[in-house]
Structures are given as structure tokens and as C-alpha cells.
């Protein structure tokens, strides 16, 4: 396997990060905490003025400045619409040390690194076993998507075809990431999966795309008893169908997933319309993410944090397991048009049983 070793953080030590924040006029009182993040480096610090900030140092070369600033503008538009997210602060350049990509800007450059700063937002993981919680999240997602429909992204990725999976597959092949003994089976199943994914998208004419959170799994939703849910980490914001932000909330067996989906849609449709045709994209989107995730891990294995966190990655056992899971996904996508057949009729009954 040939990992992409050009995406290191180089000189990104705690001292460097504090110097960068000092240059932006954000002076810490000495209390700092490294937060969990594989893709970026994230630091929480208490400022001398009493605020608590979260600084995100972006992985070099992953996103362009234009893509990051689009993410920031989306976050600000959501905050302006009172959708609870943490929008980046505008940073100053009073010290003369900091070079900004625009002045003023939410994106700062310092010593070859780029960073943004947001206020800290506390909370805990939502209890997705609770139907009321799922319904509340559905309402909030509909509000987020209402802002997302107002204008498109010009620079960020589109998840509306098999293309992201094809790009991932091509990279894995070009970099000899899949062991030779597994390659024939993996090559065959990924080809078939990508064909099925494209067919699923093609089967929905006039599919409406909008700006999405893009990575709306439970870890990116925080809950407080008084304010309910709020979203964090728009780093993977993309253009895509609304269902992309719904399916990662579902877990368990097929019946459990249908019950959970009924609650999320109940809340969503209190606020906005949802195109039920998109339900047929759940398994294709799940498959797309699986192929994309393998390439993400392979690309990042030059980062010392990744072999420590994912020691099992890259082994023949890992790739054989991926072949088996992708074959299961082929079966799950086969009846894609019938996957949620009758959902409109039985959603109410499922919802009543769940409650």
C-alpha cells in the first residue's frame, strides 16, 4: 500500500497552534484540550476574556480555501436562520503576523497552516432510542435543508452519482492498496456496486440537490436537555439529496431502521416536504460511503495517528471483509425500487408501534 504522505501536519505542535491563535488576537489562559479528530487537528482553549474557543487546523491540501470558505458561509447562513450550529468567528490581523485569505476572514493562514475558530458548544450524544429525540432531529434537519436549498455550493463536492466511489476506487487501484490475492474479487464487486449506485441515481429524474451537512452521524449531533439537538462539524458539507443527512441516523435491523426513519420523517415533514423517492438511495449511499471510507483510510495511513487508531486496516482480512460486505450491499441494492415499498402506508403504524 502506498499511503498519501503529503498530507502531514508537519510543525503543528501545541506551541505552534497557540502562537497562531495569539497572532489572531486570541490569547489563552493556559487551559487547553486536544479534541478527537482524525481528519483535522482540533484544540479547545479557554481565552483570557472568558470565552471558550475551538480551533480547527485544517489538514493541508484536502480542501481549497474556496471550499473551506463556502463551508463557513453555509454555517453563518444557518446561524443567521437560528439553526443551532457553531459558525466560525471573523479573525483579525492586527498583529501583522497573520496572513488571511481575505481581510477580515473566517479562515486564517499561519506558518503554512490554515485554521478557523468557533465558540465551544457543549452537549452529549442524543438518545436515538427515544422517538421524540428522532422527531426533533428530523425537524432540525428540515430547517437546515431549508437554508441549504437557498443557493448551491460552487466549489464543494457533489454526492449525487457514483463518481465519488469511482474516484476512490481508481485511487486505491493506482496506489496498489488492495492485496493481489484479494484484488480480483474486490475489483469485480466494486465495479458491480458502482454500476448499481449509478442506476439508482439515474432512476430518479429531476433529483433535487441541496447543500447538506454531509456527515450527519450521531457523533456530529450534540444534545442539551433545554435546547435539544445542535449540529457540529460541517467539514464534509456537500451538494446532494436530502436523504444523505437522514440515513446515517438509522441503525439496527431493517424493522428498527424503518421505525427510526418513520420518526425522523415525521419531524422533517412537519417543516418541509421530503421526496419519498429518495428512500431508494439509502443503500446506494451507504455503499458509496463504504468504498469512499476505504480510500480515505488508505490515503491517510501516512499520518502516524492512523496506524495507531486503525491497526487492522490494509490487511488481507480487512479487504476480504470488505468484499463480503460489498456483496451484501449488492443484494441490498438489488430491490432498490421496492426497498421501501408501502412505506407511505405503514409508516404511521410503525411509528405508533415504536411509541
C-alpha positions in Angstrom: 0.0 0.0 0.0 1.3 3.5 -0.9 -0.3 6.0 1.5 -0.5 9.6 0.6 2.3 11.1 2.8 1.9 14.7 1.6 -1.0 15.4 4.0 1.0 15.6 7.2 0.7 18.5 9.7 4.4 19.0 9.9 5.2 21.6 12.5 1.7 21.6 14.1 2.7 21.3 17.8 0.6 22.7 20.7 3.1 25.6 20.9 2.6 26.4 17.2 -1.2 26.3 17.5 -1.1 28.7 20.5 1.2 31.0 18.6 -1.2 31.0 15.6 -4.1 31.9 17.9 -2.0 34.6 19.6 -1.4 36.1 16.2 -5.1 36.2 15.6 -5.6 38.1 18.9 -7.0 35.1 20.7 -5.0 34.7 23.9 -5.4 31.6 26.0 -5.2 31.4 29.8 -3.3 28.2 29.7 -6.1 25.7 29.7 -6.1 23.7 26.5 -7.6 20.3 25.5 -6.9 18.4 22.3 -10.2 17.2 20.9 -10.8 14.0 19.0 -10.5 14.4 15.2 -8.7 12.2 12.7 -9.1 14.4 9.7 -8.1 17.8 11.2 -6.4 18.9 14.4 -8.8 20.5 16.9 -8.0 22.3 20.1 -10.2 23.7 22.8 -8.9 26.6 24.8 -10.1 29.0 27.4 -9.4 32.6 26.5 -8.3 35.4 28.8 -11.6 37.2 28.1 -13.6 34.3 29.5 -14.7 32.8 26.2 -14.1 29.1 25.4 -13.0 28.6 21.8 -12.5 25.6 19.5 -9.7 26.0 16.9 -9.7 23.7 13.9 -6.4 23.4 11.9 -7.3 22.0 8.5 -5.5 19.1 7.0 -3.2 20.5 4.3 -4.2 20.1 0.7 -7.5 18.4 1.5 -9.8 21.4 0.7 -9.1 24.6 -1.2 -9.6 28.0 0.5 -12.7 28.5 -1.6 -14.2 25.2 -0.4 -13.5 26.0 3.3 -14.9 29.5 3.0 -18.1 28.0 1.4 -18.4 25.8 4.4 -18.0 28.9 6.7 -20.6 30.9 4.7 -23.1 28.0 5.0 -22.5 27.8 8.7 -23.1 31.5 9.1 -26.3 31.3 7.0 -27.5 28.6 9.3 -26.7 30.6 12.4 -28.5 33.6 10.9 -31.6 31.5 10.4 -31.3 30.4 14.0 -30.4 26.8 13.1 -28.1 25.8 16.0 -24.6 25.4 14.6 -21.2 26.9 15.6 -20.3 29.5 13.0 -16.6 30.5 12.7 -15.5 33.8 14.1 -14.1 36.5 11.9 -10.4 36.8 12.7 -8.4 40.0 12.8 -4.9 40.7 11.5 -3.9 43.3 14.0 -0.5 41.7 14.9 0.8 41.8 11.4 2.0 38.2 11.7 -1.2 36.6 10.4 -1.9 36.3 6.7 -5.6 36.0 6.0 -7.3 34.7 2.9 -9.3 37.9 2.8 -9.3 40.6 5.3 -11.2 40.2 7.6 -11.8 36.4 7.2 -13.0 33.3 9.0 -10.0 31.4 7.5 -6.5 32.2 8.7 -3.1 31.2 7.4 -0.2 31.0 9.7 3.2 29.3 9.1 1.9 27.2 6.3 -1.2 26.0 8.2 -4.8 27.1 7.9 -7.3 27.4 10.8 -10.7 28.6 11.9 -12.1 29.3 15.3 -15.6 28.7 16.6 -17.3 29.1 20.0 -17.5 25.9 22.0 -20.9 24.3 22.1 -21.4 21.7 24.8 -23.7 18.7 24.9 -23.9 15.0 24.9 -24.8 12.3 22.4 -28.6 12.2 21.5 -30.6 9.2 22.7 -31.7 7.9 19.4 -33.8 5.2 21.0 -36.2 7.9 22.0 -38.8 8.7 19.3 -39.2 12.2 20.5 -35.4 12.8 20.0 -35.6 11.5 16.5 -38.6 13.6 15.6 -36.9 16.7 17.0 -33.7 15.9 14.9 -36.0 15.5 11.9 -37.5 19.0 12.4 -34.0 20.5 12.8 -32.7 18.7 9.6 -35.6 20.1 7.6 -34.7 23.6 8.8 -31.0 23.0 7.9 -32.1 21.9 4.5 -34.4 24.9 4.1 -31.3 27.0 4.3 -29.4 24.6 2.1 -31.9 25.0 -0.7 -31.4 28.7 -0.9 -28.3 28.5 -3.1 -25.9 25.8 -4.3 -22.3 25.3 -3.4 -20.0 26.3 -6.2 -16.8 24.6 -5.1 -17.6 21.7 -2.8 -18.2 18.1 -3.8 -21.4 16.6 -5.2 -22.7 13.2 -3.9 -25.4 12.7 -6.5 -23.9 9.9 -8.6 -21.3 7.0 -8.4 -18.5 9.5 -9.1 -17.1 9.8 -5.5 -16.9 6.0 -5.3 -15.3 5.8 -8.8 -12.6 8.3 -7.7 -12.0 6.3 -4.5 -11.8 3.1 -6.4 -9.4 4.5 -9.0 -7.1 5.8 -6.3 -7.0 2.5 -4.5 -6.1 0.7 -7.7 -3.5 3.2 -8.8 -1.8 3.1 -5.4 -1.8 -0.8 -5.1 -3.8 -0.6 -1.9 -5.6 -3.9 -2.3 -3.6 -7.1 -1.8 -3.0 -9.0 -5.0 -4.8 -12.1 -3.7 -8.0 -10.1 -2.9 -7.8 -7.8 -5.9 -9.9 -9.9 -8.4 -12.8 -10.3 -6.1 -12.7 -6.7 -4.9 -12.4 -5.3 -8.4 -15.4 -7.3 -9.5 -17.7 -6.4 -6.6 -16.8 -2.7 -6.6 -17.5 -2.5 -10.4 -20.9 -4.0 -9.8 -21.6 -1.8 -6.8 -20.8 1.4 -8.7 -23.0 0.4 -11.6 -25.9 -0.3 -9.2 -25.3 3.0 -7.4 -25.4 4.9 -10.7 -28.6 3.1 -11.8 -30.2 4.1 -8.5 -29.5 7.8 -9.0 -30.5 7.6 -12.7 -33.8 6.1 -11.7 -34.9 9.4 -10.0 -35.4 12.0 -12.7 -35.2 15.6 -11.5 -33.5 14.7 -8.3 -33.2 17.8 -6.2 -29.8 18.6 -4.8 -29.1 21.0 -1.9 -26.4 22.0 0.5 -26.1 19.3 3.2 -24.3 18.7 6.5 -22.9 15.7 4.6 -21.7 13.7 7.6 -24.7 13.6 9.8 -24.0 10.7 12.0 -24.9 10.7 15.8 -21.3 11.8 16.7 -21.9 15.1 14.9 -25.1 15.9 16.8 -24.9 17.2 20.4 -27.9 17.3 22.7 -28.7 19.5 25.7 -31.9 19.0 27.8 -33.1 22.5 27.3 -32.1 23.4 23.7 -32.3 19.9 22.2 -30.0 19.0 19.3 -27.4 21.1 17.5 -25.0 20.2 14.7 -21.2 20.3 14.8 -18.5 19.8 12.1 -19.6 20.9 8.7 -16.2 19.9 7.3 -17.8 17.4 4.9 -20.6 19.6 3.7 -21.6 18.7 0.1 -24.3 19.0 -2.5 -26.5 16.0 -2.6 -30.1 14.7 -2.0 -31.7 15.4 1.4 -31.7 11.7 2.4 -27.9 11.8 2.7 -28.4 13.6 6.0 -31.0 11.1 7.2 -29.7 7.6 6.6 -26.7 7.7 9.0 -29.1 8.2 11.9 -30.6 4.8 11.3 -29.2 1.6 13.0 -30.2 -1.9 13.9 -32.2 -4.4 11.8 -34.5 -3.5 9.0 -37.5 -3.1 11.2 -35.7 -0.9 13.7 -34.4 1.3 10.9 -37.9 1.7 9.4 -39.2 2.7 12.8 -36.5 5.2 13.3 -37.0 6.6 9.8 -40.7 7.0 10.5 -39.9 9.2 13.5 -37.3 11.3 11.6 -39.6 11.8 8.7 -42.5 12.7 11.0 -40.4 15.6 12.3 -39.0 16.5 8.9 -42.3 16.7 7.2 -43.7 19.0 9.9 -41.3 21.6 8.5 -40.6 20.8 4.8 -41.6 18.4 2.1 -39.5 15.3 1.6 -39.2 13.5 -1.8 -40.0 9.8 -0.8 -38.3 8.6 -4.0 -35.0 9.4 -2.2 -35.6 6.5 0.2 -34.4 4.2 -2.6 -31.0 5.9 -2.3 -30.2 4.8 1.3 -28.4 1.6 0.4 -26.6 3.1 -2.6 -25.4 6.0 -0.4 -24.3 3.5 2.3 -22.3 1.5 -0.3 -20.8 4.7 -1.7 -19.6 5.7 1.8 -18.0 2.2 2.3 -15.9 2.4 -0.8 -15.0 6.1 -0.1 -14.1 5.2 3.5 -11.6 2.5 2.4 -9.8 5.1 0.2 -9.9 7.7 3.0 -8.1 5.3 5.3 -5.5 4.3 2.7 -4.8 8.0 1.8 -4.3 8.9 5.5 -2.1 6.0 6.5 1.0 8.2 6.2 -0.3 10.1 9.2 1.1 8.4 12.3 -2.3 8.7 14.1 -3.9 6.4 11.6 -1.9 3.1 12.1 -2.4 3.5 15.8 -6.1 4.0 15.5 -6.8 1.5 12.7 -4.2 -1.2 13.1 -6.4 -3.7 11.3 -6.6 -1.6 8.1 -4.9 -2.8 4.9 -4.6 -6.5 5.9 -6.0 -9.2 3.7 -8.6 -9.9 6.3 -9.8 -6.3 6.1 -10.1 -6.4 2.3 -11.8 -9.8 2.3 -14.3 -8.5 4.8 -14.9 -5.5 2.5 -15.6 -7.9 -0.4 -18.1 -9.8 1.8 -19.8 -6.6 3.0 -20.0 -5.1 -0.5 -21.6 -8.3 -1.8 -24.2 -7.9 0.9 -24.7 -4.3 -0.3 -25.3 -5.6 -3.8 -28.1 -7.7 -2.5 -29.5 -4.8 -0.5 -29.4 -2.6 -3.6 -31.0 -5.2 -5.9 -34.6 -4.5 -5.0 -33.8 -0.8 -4.7 -37.1 0.3 -6.1 -39.0 -1.9 -3.7 -36.8 -1.3 -0.7 -39.3 1.0 1.0 -42.4 -0.2 -0.9 -45.5 0.6 1.0 -43.7 2.9 3.4 -46.2 5.6 2.9 -49.0 3.2 4.0 -47.3 1.6 7.0 -45.2 4.5 8.4 -48.0 5.5 10.7 -48.4 2.0 12.0 -44.7 1.6 12.6 -44.5 5.0 14.3 -47.4 4.1 16.6 -45.8 0.7 17.5 -42.4 2.4 18.2 -44.0 4.8 20.6 
